Amino acid sequence: MLRTTKKEAIFYTEFLEVITLTHEAALHLDDLVNNYTDIESKIEKLSEYEHTCDAKIHKIFERVNAAFITPIDREDICLLSKSMDDIMDHIEEAGCLFLVYNTKEILPAAKEISKLIVEACLHLMKVVKYMSNMKSLDKLREGIIEVNRVENQGDTIYRQELSKLFREETDPIQVIRWNGIFDRLEKALDACEIVANLVEGVVMKHA
């Protein structure tokens, strides 16, 4: 995006590390919902991903505070970092809720949204990868559009399932359980779109 020294470009490398880790966590959540066994150990692994992500975000903040020059505005670096961390937080929380709510079976829609989270994170990896290269703006924008498309798909599934849940489900426990789980899964997708939109704003500012 801008001419940067190797020292300044480390921020882009660290962004990519965070979003790559988040994609790995999304894959792990997807494995949880599609292979619903060893639940506690899989959730423990999600927590490990979240702790590692926190450490990486803390490292970025420390680097921002110590840097004399940053490739983009310090406020944008901090906001992007926090927003990426939000994706990981929602992924971990979604996994934890399956255990908290004593979930016995996974609804098909939860598997659909989980798959979309994986897809959104994959597109975000491409978006972040192209952030530092003005010659790749078209690819970056294509990635942003794809994240928005996937998030819209998730919104549609979320609204349909919520409507079905409150219209057809007679067991209040099931309503509470799946309202909470679907809400957290949808928040993870929303957080992906927020990061994509933030990157787009940064690009427009510096293009």
Rosetta constraint file for C-alpha pairs under 8 A:
AtomPair CA 1 CA 131 HARMONIC 6.19 0.50
AtomPair CA 1 CA 132 HARMONIC 4.39 0.50
AtomPair CA 1 CA 133 HARMONIC 4.91 0.50
AtomPair CA 1 CA 134 HARMONIC 4.63 0.50
AtomPair CA 1 CA 203 HARMONIC 7.05 0.50
AtomPair CA 1 CA 206 HARMONIC 6.82 0.50
AtomPair CA 1 CA 207 HARMONIC 6.71 0.50
AtomPair CA 2 CA 71 HARMONIC 6.67 0.50
AtomPair CA 2 CA 132 HARMONIC 6.73 0.50
AtomPair CA 2 CA 133 HARMONIC 7.66 0.50
AtomPair CA 2 CA 134 HARMONIC 7.45 0.50
AtomPair CA 2 CA 206 HARMONIC 7.22 0.50
AtomPair CA 3 CA 71 HARMONIC 7.83 0.50
AtomPair CA 4 CA 8 HARMONIC 5.73 0.50
AtomPair CA 4 CA 9 HARMONIC 5.89 0.50
AtomPair CA 4 CA 71 HARMONIC 6.10 0.50
AtomPair CA 5 CA 9 HARMONIC 6.09 0.50
AtomPair CA 6 CA 10 HARMONIC 6.53 0.50
AtomPair CA 8 CA 69 HARMONIC 7.08 0.50
AtomPair CA 8 CA 70 HARMONIC 5.68 0.50
AtomPair CA 8 CA 71 HARMONIC 5.75 0.50
AtomPair CA 9 CA 13 HARMONIC 6.81 0.50
AtomPair CA 9 CA 71 HARMONIC 6.80 0.50
AtomPair CA 9 CA 132 HARMONIC 7.76 0.50
AtomPair CA 10 CA 14 HARMONIC 6.17 0.50
AtomPair CA 11 CA 15 HARMONIC 6.15 0.50
AtomPair CA 11 CA 60 HARMONIC 7.16 0.50
AtomPair CA 11 CA 71 HARMONIC 7.83 0.50
AtomPair CA 12 CA 16 HARMONIC 6.24 0.50
AtomPair CA 12 CA 128 HARMONIC 7.31 0.50
AtomPair CA 12 CA 129 HARMONIC 7.57 0.50
AtomPair CA 12 CA 131 HARMONIC 7.33 0.50
AtomPair CA 12 CA 132 HARMONIC 6.87 0.50
AtomPair CA 13 CA 17 HARMONIC 6.26 0.50
AtomPair CA 14 CA 18 HARMONIC 6.24 0.50
AtomPair CA 14 CA 56 HARMONIC 7.57 0.50
AtomPair CA 14 CA 60 HARMONIC 7.19 0.50
AtomPair CA 15 CA 19 HARMONIC 6.32 0.50
AtomPair CA 15 CA 81 HARMONIC 7.19 0.50
AtomPair CA 15 CA 128 HARMONIC 6.84 0.50
AtomPair CA 16 CA 20 HARMONIC 5.88 0.50
AtomPair CA 16 CA 125 HARMONIC 6.43 0.50
AtomPair CA 16 CA 128 HARMONIC 5.91 0.50
AtomPair CA 16 CA 129 HARMONIC 6.31 0.50
AtomPair CA 17 CA 21 HARMONIC 6.14 0.50
AtomPair CA 18 CA 22 HARMONIC 6.22 0.50
AtomPair CA 18 CA 53 HARMONIC 6.27 0.50
AtomPair CA 18 CA 56 HARMONIC 6.81 0.50
AtomPair CA 18 CA 57 HARMONIC 7.64 0.50
AtomPair CA 18 CA 84 HARMONIC 7.22 0.50
AtomPair CA 18 CA 85 HARMONIC 7.93 0.50
AtomPair CA 19 CA 23 HARMONIC 6.16 0.50
AtomPair CA 19 CA 84 HARMONIC 6.76 0.50
AtomPair CA 19 CA 121 HARMONIC 7.05 0.50
AtomPair CA 19 CA 124 HARMONIC 7.10 0.50
AtomPair CA 19 CA 125 HARMONIC 5.95 0.50
AtomPair CA 19 CA 128 HARMONIC 7.89 0.50
AtomPair CA 20 CA 24 HARMONIC 6.38 0.50
AtomPair CA 20 CA 121 HARMONIC 7.89 0.50
AtomPair CA 20 CA 125 HARMONIC 6.25 0.50
AtomPair CA 21 CA 25 HARMONIC 6.33 0.50
AtomPair CA 21 CA 49 HARMONIC 7.13 0.50
AtomPair CA 21 CA 53 HARMONIC 7.17 0.50
AtomPair CA 22 CA 26 HARMONIC 6.17 0.50
AtomPair CA 22 CA 49 HARMONIC 7.66 0.50
AtomPair CA 22 CA 53 HARMONIC 7.77 0.50
AtomPair CA 22 CA 87 HARMONIC 7.26 0.50
AtomPair CA 22 CA 88 HARMONIC 5.69 0.50
AtomPair CA 22 CA 121 HARMONIC 7.02 0.50
AtomPair CA 23 CA 27 HARMONIC 6.26 0.50
AtomPair CA 23 CA 118 HARMONIC 6.19 0.50
AtomPair CA 23 CA 121 HARMONIC 5.15 0.50
AtomPair CA 23 CA 122 HARMONIC 6.31 0.50
AtomPair CA 23 CA 125 HARMONIC 7.93 0.50
AtomPair CA 24 CA 28 HARMONIC 6.29 0.50
AtomPair CA 25 CA 29 HARMONIC 6.20 0.50
AtomPair CA 25 CA 46 HARMONIC 6.20 0.50
AtomPair CA 25 CA 49 HARMONIC 6.26 0.50
AtomPair CA 25 CA 88 HARMONIC 7.36 0.50
AtomPair CA 25 CA 91 HARMONIC 7.24 0.50
AtomPair CA 25 CA 92 HARMONIC 7.92 0.50
AtomPair CA 26 CA 30 HARMONIC 6.14 0.50
AtomPair CA 26 CA 91 HARMONIC 6.61 0.50
AtomPair CA 26 CA 114 HARMONIC 7.44 0.50
AtomPair CA 26 CA 117 HARMONIC 6.41 0.50
AtomPair CA 26 CA 118 HARMONIC 5.18 0.50
AtomPair CA 26 CA 121 HARMONIC 7.50 0.50
AtomPair CA 27 CA 31 HARMONIC 6.20 0.50
AtomPair CA 27 CA 118 HARMONIC 5.95 0.50
AtomPair CA 28 CA 32 HARMONIC 6.27 0.50
AtomPair CA 28 CA 42 HARMONIC 7.51 0.50
AtomPair CA 28 CA 46 HARMONIC 7.15 0.50
AtomPair CA 29 CA 33 HARMONIC 6.45 0.50
AtomPair CA 29 CA 46 HARMONIC 7.44 0.50
AtomPair CA 29 CA 91 HARMONIC 7.08 0.50
AtomPair CA 29 CA 92 HARMONIC 7.94 0.50
AtomPair CA 29 CA 95 HARMONIC 6.36 0.50
AtomPair CA 29 CA 114 HARMONIC 7.07 0.50
AtomPair CA 30 CA 34 HARMONIC 6.16 0.50
AtomPair CA 30 CA 111 HARMONIC 7.02 0.50
AtomPair CA 30 CA 114 HARMONIC 5.46 0.50
AtomPair CA 30 CA 115 HARMONIC 6.31 0.50
AtomPair CA 30 CA 118 HARMONIC 7.48 0.50
AtomPair CA 31 CA 35 HARMONIC 5.56 0.50
AtomPair CA 31 CA 36 HARMONIC 7.70 0.50
AtomPair CA 32 CA 36 HARMONIC 5.29 0.50
AtomPair CA 32 CA 37 HARMONIC 7.25 0.50
AtomPair CA 32 CA 39 HARMONIC 6.95 0.50
AtomPair CA 32 CA 42 HARMONIC 6.64 0.50
AtomPair CA 32 CA 95 HARMONIC 7.72 0.50
AtomPair CA 33 CA 106 HARMONIC 6.38 0.50
AtomPair CA 33 CA 110 HARMONIC 7.44 0.50
AtomPair CA 33 CA 111 HARMONIC 6.04 0.50
AtomPair CA 33 CA 114 HARMONIC 7.71 0.50
AtomPair CA 34 CA 106 HARMONIC 7.99 0.50
AtomPair CA 34 CA 111 HARMONIC 6.64 0.50
AtomPair CA 36 CA 105 HARMONIC 7.89 0.50
AtomPair CA 36 CA 106 HARMONIC 7.77 0.50
AtomPair CA 38 CA 42 HARMONIC 6.29 0.50
AtomPair CA 39 CA 43 HARMONIC 6.16 0.50
AtomPair CA 39 CA 99 HARMONIC 7.38 0.50
AtomPair CA 40 CA 44 HARMONIC 6.09 0.50
AtomPair CA 40 CA 99 HARMONIC 7.43 0.50
AtomPair CA 41 CA 45 HARMONIC 6.29 0.50
AtomPair CA 42 CA 46 HARMONIC 6.42 0.50
AtomPair CA 43 CA 47 HARMONIC 6.33 0.50
AtomPair CA 43 CA 92 HARMONIC 7.47 0.50
AtomPair CA 43 CA 95 HARMONIC 5.93 0.50
AtomPair CA 43 CA 96 HARMONIC 6.12 0.50
AtomPair CA 44 CA 48 HARMONIC 6.40 0.50
AtomPair CA 45 CA 49 HARMONIC 6.40 0.50
AtomPair CA 46 CA 50 HARMONIC 6.32 0.50
AtomPair CA 46 CA 91 HARMONIC 7.90 0.50
AtomPair CA 46 CA 92 HARMONIC 5.49 0.50
AtomPair CA 46 CA 95 HARMONIC 7.35 0.50
AtomPair CA 47 CA 51 HARMONIC 6.21 0.50
AtomPair CA 47 CA 92 HARMONIC 6.18 0.50
AtomPair CA 48 CA 52 HARMONIC 6.17 0.50
AtomPair CA 49 CA 53 HARMONIC 6.13 0.50
AtomPair CA 49 CA 88 HARMONIC 7.89 0.50
AtomPair CA 50 CA 54 HARMONIC 6.22 0.50
AtomPair CA 50 CA 88 HARMONIC 6.03 0.50
AtomPair CA 50 CA 89 HARMONIC 6.51 0.50
AtomPair CA 50 CA 92 HARMONIC 6.69 0.50
AtomPair CA 51 CA 55 HARMONIC 6.37 0.50
AtomPair CA 52 CA 56 HARMONIC 6.37 0.50
AtomPair CA 53 CA 57 HARMONIC 6.19 0.50
AtomPair CA 53 CA 85 HARMONIC 6.77 0.50
AtomPair CA 53 CA 88 HARMONIC 7.41 0.50
AtomPair CA 54 CA 58 HARMONIC 6.12 0.50
AtomPair CA 54 CA 85 HARMONIC 7.02 0.50
AtomPair CA 55 CA 59 HARMONIC 6.21 0.50
AtomPair CA 56 CA 60 HARMONIC 6.38 0.50
AtomPair CA 57 CA 61 HARMONIC 6.35 0.50
AtomPair CA 57 CA 81 HARMONIC 6.13 0.50
AtomPair CA 57 CA 82 HARMONIC 7.37 0.50
AtomPair CA 57 CA 85 HARMONIC 7.20 0.50
AtomPair CA 58 CA 62 HARMONIC 6.24 0.50
AtomPair CA 59 CA 63 HARMONIC 6.21 0.50
AtomPair CA 60 CA 64 HARMONIC 6.18 0.50
AtomPair CA 60 CA 78 HARMONIC 7.99 0.50
AtomPair CA 60 CA 81 HARMONIC 7.58 0.50
AtomPair CA 61 CA 65 HARMONIC 6.31 0.50
AtomPair CA 61 CA 78 HARMONIC 6.71 0.50
AtomPair CA 62 CA 66 HARMONIC 6.27 0.50
AtomPair CA 63 CA 67 HARMONIC 5.88 0.50
AtomPair CA 64 CA 70 HARMONIC 7.30 0.50
AtomPair CA 64 CA 74 HARMONIC 6.55 0.50
AtomPair CA 64 CA 77 HARMONIC 7.80 0.50
AtomPair CA 64 CA 78 HARMONIC 8.00 0.50
AtomPair CA 70 CA 74 HARMONIC 6.70 0.50
AtomPair CA 72 CA 76 HARMONIC 6.79 0.50
AtomPair CA 72 CA 77 HARMONIC 6.88 0.50
AtomPair CA 72 CA 202 HARMONIC 7.68 0.50
AtomPair CA 73 CA 77 HARMONIC 6.43 0.50
AtomPair CA 74 CA 78 HARMONIC 6.25 0.50
AtomPair CA 75 CA 79 HARMONIC 6.06 0.50
AtomPair CA 76 CA 80 HARMONIC 5.90 0.50
AtomPair CA 76 CA 202 HARMONIC 7.26 0.50
AtomPair CA 77 CA 81 HARMONIC 6.06 0.50
AtomPair CA 78 CA 82 HARMONIC 6.14 0.50
AtomPair CA 79 CA 83 HARMONIC 6.06 0.50
AtomPair CA 80 CA 84 HARMONIC 6.12 0.50
AtomPair CA 80 CA 195 HARMONIC 6.41 0.50
AtomPair CA 80 CA 198 HARMONIC 6.77 0.50
AtomPair CA 80 CA 199 HARMONIC 7.60 0.50
AtomPair CA 81 CA 85 HARMONIC 6.23 0.50
AtomPair CA 82 CA 86 HARMONIC 6.25 0.50
AtomPair CA 83 CA 87 HARMONIC 6.77 0.50
AtomPair CA 83 CA 191 HARMONIC 6.72 0.50
AtomPair CA 83 CA 194 HARMONIC 7.11 0.50
AtomPair CA 83 CA 195 HARMONIC 5.95 0.50
AtomPair CA 84 CA 88 HARMONIC 6.91 0.50
AtomPair CA 84 CA 191 HARMONIC 7.49 0.50
AtomPair CA 84 CA 192 HARMONIC 7.57 0.50
AtomPair CA 84 CA 195 HARMONIC 6.41 0.50
AtomPair CA 85 CA 89 HARMONIC 6.22 0.50
AtomPair CA 86 CA 90 HARMONIC 6.20 0.50
AtomPair CA 86 CA 188 HARMONIC 7.66 0.50
AtomPair CA 86 CA 191 HARMONIC 6.40 0.50
AtomPair CA 87 CA 91 HARMONIC 6.26 0.50
AtomPair CA 87 CA 187 HARMONIC 7.99 0.50
AtomPair CA 87 CA 188 HARMONIC 5.18 0.50
AtomPair CA 87 CA 189 HARMONIC 7.61 0.50
AtomPair CA 87 CA 191 HARMONIC 5.27 0.50
AtomPair CA 87 CA 192 HARMONIC 6.29 0.50
AtomPair CA 88 CA 92 HARMONIC 6.17 0.50
AtomPair CA 88 CA 188 HARMONIC 7.67 0.50
AtomPair CA 89 CA 93 HARMONIC 6.08 0.50
AtomPair CA 90 CA 94 HARMONIC 5.95 0.50
AtomPair CA 90 CA 184 HARMONIC 6.09 0.50
AtomPair CA 90 CA 185 HARMONIC 7.03 0.50
AtomPair CA 90 CA 187 HARMONIC 6.50 0.50
AtomPair CA 90 CA 188 HARMONIC 5.05 0.50
AtomPair CA 91 CA 95 HARMONIC 6.41 0.50
AtomPair CA 91 CA 184 HARMONIC 7.71 0.50
AtomPair CA 91 CA 185 HARMONIC 7.02 0.50
AtomPair CA 91 CA 188 HARMONIC 6.02 0.50
AtomPair CA 92 CA 96 HARMONIC 6.28 0.50
AtomPair CA 93 CA 97 HARMONIC 6.16 0.50
AtomPair CA 93 CA 184 HARMONIC 7.07 0.50
AtomPair CA 94 CA 98 HARMONIC 6.99 0.50
AtomPair CA 94 CA 181 HARMONIC 6.05 0.50
AtomPair CA 94 CA 184 HARMONIC 5.40 0.50
AtomPair CA 94 CA 185 HARMONIC 5.94 0.50
AtomPair CA 95 CA 99 HARMONIC 7.43 0.50
AtomPair CA 96 CA 100 HARMONIC 6.19 0.50
AtomPair CA 97 CA 101 HARMONIC 5.74 0.50
AtomPair CA 97 CA 180 HARMONIC 7.68 0.50
AtomPair CA 97 CA 181 HARMONIC 6.30 0.50
AtomPair CA 98 CA 102 HARMONIC 6.18 0.50
AtomPair CA 98 CA 103 HARMONIC 5.20 0.50
AtomPair CA 98 CA 181 HARMONIC 7.26 0.50
AtomPair CA 99 CA 103 HARMONIC 6.21 0.50
AtomPair CA 101 CA 177 HARMONIC 5.76 0.50
AtomPair CA 103 CA 177 HARMONIC 7.67 0.50
AtomPair CA 106 CA 110 HARMONIC 6.72 0.50
AtomPair CA 106 CA 111 HARMONIC 7.47 0.50
AtomPair CA 107 CA 111 HARMONIC 6.98 0.50
AtomPair CA 108 CA 112 HARMONIC 6.41 0.50
AtomPair CA 109 CA 113 HARMONIC 6.23 0.50
AtomPair CA 109 CA 157 HARMONIC 6.97 0.50
AtomPair CA 109 CA 161 HARMONIC 7.18 0.50
AtomPair CA 110 CA 114 HARMONIC 6.04 0.50
AtomPair CA 110 CA 182 HARMONIC 6.89 0.50
AtomPair CA 110 CA 185 HARMONIC 7.77 0.50
AtomPair CA 111 CA 115 HARMONIC 6.18 0.50
AtomPair CA 112 CA 116 HARMONIC 6.42 0.50
AtomPair CA 113 CA 117 HARMONIC 6.29 0.50
AtomPair CA 113 CA 154 HARMONIC 5.86 0.50
AtomPair CA 113 CA 157 HARMONIC 7.45 0.50
AtomPair CA 113 CA 185 HARMONIC 6.80 0.50
AtomPair CA 113 CA 186 HARMONIC 7.48 0.50
AtomPair CA 114 CA 118 HARMONIC 6.52 0.50
AtomPair CA 114 CA 185 HARMONIC 7.06 0.50
AtomPair CA 115 CA 119 HARMONIC 6.33 0.50
AtomPair CA 116 CA 120 HARMONIC 6.01 0.50
AtomPair CA 116 CA 150 HARMONIC 6.23 0.50
AtomPair CA 116 CA 151 HARMONIC 7.62 0.50
AtomPair CA 116 CA 153 HARMONIC 7.97 0.50
AtomPair CA 116 CA 154 HARMONIC 6.82 0.50
AtomPair CA 116 CA 189 HARMONIC 7.65 0.50
AtomPair CA 117 CA 121 HARMONIC 6.15 0.50
AtomPair CA 117 CA 185 HARMONIC 8.00 0.50
AtomPair CA 117 CA 188 HARMONIC 6.98 0.50
AtomPair CA 117 CA 189 HARMONIC 5.71 0.50
AtomPair CA 117 CA 192 HARMONIC 7.97 0.50
AtomPair CA 118 CA 122 HARMONIC 6.22 0.50
AtomPair CA 119 CA 123 HARMONIC 6.36 0.50
AtomPair CA 119 CA 150 HARMONIC 7.40 0.50
AtomPair CA 120 CA 124 HARMONIC 6.17 0.50
AtomPair CA 120 CA 146 HARMONIC 7.53 0.50
AtomPair CA 120 CA 147 HARMONIC 5.14 0.50
AtomPair CA 120 CA 150 HARMONIC 6.23 0.50
AtomPair CA 120 CA 151 HARMONIC 7.43 0.50
AtomPair CA 120 CA 189 HARMONIC 7.20 0.50
AtomPair CA 120 CA 192 HARMONIC 6.47 0.50
AtomPair CA 121 CA 125 HARMONIC 6.24 0.50
AtomPair CA 121 CA 192 HARMONIC 6.81 0.50
AtomPair CA 122 CA 126 HARMONIC 6.82 0.50
AtomPair CA 123 CA 127 HARMONIC 6.32 0.50
AtomPair CA 123 CA 143 HARMONIC 5.38 0.50
AtomPair CA 123 CA 144 HARMONIC 7.43 0.50
AtomPair CA 123 CA 146 HARMONIC 6.71 0.50
AtomPair CA 123 CA 147 HARMONIC 6.16 0.50
AtomPair CA 124 CA 128 HARMONIC 6.06 0.50
AtomPair CA 124 CA 143 HARMONIC 6.74 0.50
AtomPair CA 124 CA 144 HARMONIC 7.35 0.50
AtomPair CA 124 CA 147 HARMONIC 6.98 0.50
AtomPair CA 124 CA 192 HARMONIC 7.37 0.50
AtomPair CA 124 CA 195 HARMONIC 7.99 0.50
AtomPair CA 124 CA 196 HARMONIC 6.74 0.50
AtomPair CA 125 CA 129 HARMONIC 6.01 0.50
AtomPair CA 126 CA 130 HARMONIC 6.32 0.50
AtomPair CA 126 CA 140 HARMONIC 6.94 0.50
AtomPair CA 126 CA 143 HARMONIC 6.40 0.50
AtomPair CA 127 CA 131 HARMONIC 6.37 0.50
AtomPair CA 127 CA 139 HARMONIC 7.60 0.50
AtomPair CA 127 CA 140 HARMONIC 4.81 0.50
AtomPair CA 127 CA 141 HARMONIC 7.48 0.50
AtomPair CA 127 CA 143 HARMONIC 5.40 0.50
AtomPair CA 127 CA 144 HARMONIC 6.54 0.50
AtomPair CA 127 CA 196 HARMONIC 7.35 0.50
AtomPair CA 127 CA 199 HARMONIC 7.86 0.50
AtomPair CA 128 CA 140 HARMONIC 7.77 0.50
AtomPair CA 128 CA 199 HARMONIC 7.75 0.50
AtomPair CA 130 CA 134 HARMONIC 7.94 0.50
AtomPair CA 130 CA 136 HARMONIC 5.88 0.50
AtomPair CA 130 CA 137 HARMONIC 7.06 0.50
AtomPair CA 130 CA 139 HARMONIC 7.26 0.50
AtomPair CA 130 CA 140 HARMONIC 5.62 0.50
AtomPair CA 131 CA 137 HARMONIC 7.75 0.50
AtomPair CA 131 CA 140 HARMONIC 6.95 0.50
AtomPair CA 131 CA 199 HARMONIC 7.56 0.50
AtomPair CA 131 CA 203 HARMONIC 7.47 0.50
AtomPair CA 133 CA 137 HARMONIC 7.09 0.50
AtomPair CA 134 CA 207 HARMONIC 7.47 0.50
AtomPair CA 136 CA 140 HARMONIC 6.24 0.50
AtomPair CA 137 CA 141 HARMONIC 6.07 0.50
AtomPair CA 138 CA 142 HARMONIC 6.15 0.50
AtomPair CA 139 CA 143 HARMONIC 6.24 0.50
AtomPair CA 140 CA 144 HARMONIC 6.40 0.50
AtomPair CA 141 CA 145 HARMONIC 6.19 0.50
AtomPair CA 141 CA 200 HARMONIC 7.49 0.50
AtomPair CA 142 CA 146 HARMONIC 6.25 0.50
AtomPair CA 143 CA 147 HARMONIC 6.31 0.50
AtomPair CA 144 CA 148 HARMONIC 6.32 0.50
AtomPair CA 144 CA 193 HARMONIC 7.99 0.50
AtomPair CA 144 CA 196 HARMONIC 5.41 0.50
AtomPair CA 144 CA 197 HARMONIC 7.19 0.50
AtomPair CA 144 CA 200 HARMONIC 7.40 0.50
AtomPair CA 145 CA 149 HARMONIC 6.14 0.50
AtomPair CA 146 CA 150 HARMONIC 6.14 0.50
AtomPair CA 147 CA 151 HARMONIC 6.13 0.50
AtomPair CA 147 CA 192 HARMONIC 7.09 0.50
AtomPair CA 147 CA 193 HARMONIC 5.99 0.50
AtomPair CA 147 CA 196 HARMONIC 6.87 0.50
AtomPair CA 148 CA 152 HARMONIC 6.19 0.50
AtomPair CA 148 CA 193 HARMONIC 5.86 0.50
AtomPair CA 148 CA 196 HARMONIC 7.88 0.50
AtomPair CA 149 CA 153 HARMONIC 6.39 0.50
AtomPair CA 150 CA 154 HARMONIC 6.33 0.50
AtomPair CA 151 CA 155 HARMONIC 6.21 0.50
AtomPair CA 151 CA 189 HARMONIC 5.67 0.50
AtomPair CA 151 CA 190 HARMONIC 6.50 0.50
AtomPair CA 151 CA 192 HARMONIC 7.81 0.50
AtomPair CA 151 CA 193 HARMONIC 6.57 0.50
AtomPair CA 152 CA 156 HARMONIC 6.34 0.50
AtomPair CA 153 CA 157 HARMONIC 6.43 0.50
AtomPair CA 154 CA 158 HARMONIC 5.98 0.50
AtomPair CA 154 CA 186 HARMONIC 6.73 0.50
AtomPair CA 154 CA 189 HARMONIC 7.12 0.50
AtomPair CA 155 CA 159 HARMONIC 6.10 0.50
AtomPair CA 155 CA 186 HARMONIC 7.01 0.50
AtomPair CA 156 CA 160 HARMONIC 6.17 0.50
AtomPair CA 157 CA 161 HARMONIC 6.03 0.50
AtomPair CA 158 CA 162 HARMONIC 6.02 0.50
AtomPair CA 158 CA 182 HARMONIC 6.62 0.50
AtomPair CA 158 CA 183 HARMONIC 7.83 0.50
AtomPair CA 158 CA 186 HARMONIC 6.81 0.50
AtomPair CA 159 CA 163 HARMONIC 6.06 0.50
AtomPair CA 160 CA 164 HARMONIC 6.15 0.50
AtomPair CA 161 CA 165 HARMONIC 5.91 0.50
AtomPair CA 162 CA 166 HARMONIC 6.31 0.50
AtomPair CA 162 CA 179 HARMONIC 6.78 0.50
AtomPair CA 162 CA 182 HARMONIC 7.88 0.50
AtomPair CA 163 CA 167 HARMONIC 5.96 0.50
AtomPair CA 164 CA 168 HARMONIC 5.69 0.50
AtomPair CA 164 CA 169 HARMONIC 7.49 0.50
AtomPair CA 165 CA 169 HARMONIC 5.23 0.50
AtomPair CA 165 CA 175 HARMONIC 6.29 0.50
AtomPair CA 165 CA 178 HARMONIC 7.89 0.50
AtomPair CA 165 CA 179 HARMONIC 7.85 0.50
AtomPair CA 166 CA 175 HARMONIC 6.86 0.50
AtomPair CA 169 CA 174 HARMONIC 7.21 0.50
AtomPair CA 169 CA 175 HARMONIC 6.69 0.50
AtomPair CA 170 CA 175 HARMONIC 7.98 0.50
AtomPair CA 171 CA 175 HARMONIC 6.57 0.50
AtomPair CA 172 CA 176 HARMONIC 6.21 0.50
AtomPair CA 173 CA 177 HARMONIC 5.97 0.50
AtomPair CA 174 CA 178 HARMONIC 6.03 0.50
AtomPair CA 175 CA 179 HARMONIC 5.74 0.50
AtomPair CA 176 CA 180 HARMONIC 6.17 0.50
AtomPair CA 177 CA 181 HARMONIC 6.34 0.50
AtomPair CA 178 CA 182 HARMONIC 5.72 0.50
AtomPair CA 179 CA 183 HARMONIC 6.00 0.50
AtomPair CA 180 CA 184 HARMONIC 6.34 0.50
AtomPair CA 181 CA 185 HARMONIC 6.26 0.50
AtomPair CA 182 CA 186 HARMONIC 6.03 0.50
AtomPair CA 183 CA 187 HARMONIC 6.18 0.50
AtomPair CA 184 CA 188 HARMONIC 6.41 0.50
AtomPair CA 185 CA 189 HARMONIC 6.67 0.50
AtomPair CA 186 CA 190 HARMONIC 6.19 0.50
AtomPair CA 187 CA 191 HARMONIC 6.05 0.50
AtomPair CA 188 CA 192 HARMONIC 6.48 0.50
AtomPair CA 189 CA 193 HARMONIC 6.55 0.50
AtomPair CA 190 CA 194 HARMONIC 6.25 0.50
AtomPair CA 191 CA 195 HARMONIC 6.36 0.50
AtomPair CA 192 CA 196 HARMONIC 6.37 0.50
AtomPair CA 193 CA 197 HARMONIC 6.09 0.50
AtomPair CA 194 CA 198 HARMONIC 6.10 0.50
AtomPair CA 195 CA 199 HARMONIC 6.21 0.50
AtomPair CA 196 CA 200 HARMONIC 6.29 0.50
AtomPair CA 197 CA 201 HARMONIC 6.24 0.50
AtomPair CA 198 CA 202 HARMONIC 6.29 0.50
AtomPair CA 199 CA 203 HARMONIC 6.16 0.50
AtomPair CA 200 CA 204 HARMONIC 6.21 0.50
AtomPair CA 201 CA 205 HARMONIC 6.19 0.50
AtomPair CA 202 CA 206 HARMONIC 6.39 0.50
AtomPair CA 203 CA 207 HARMONIC 5.59 0.50
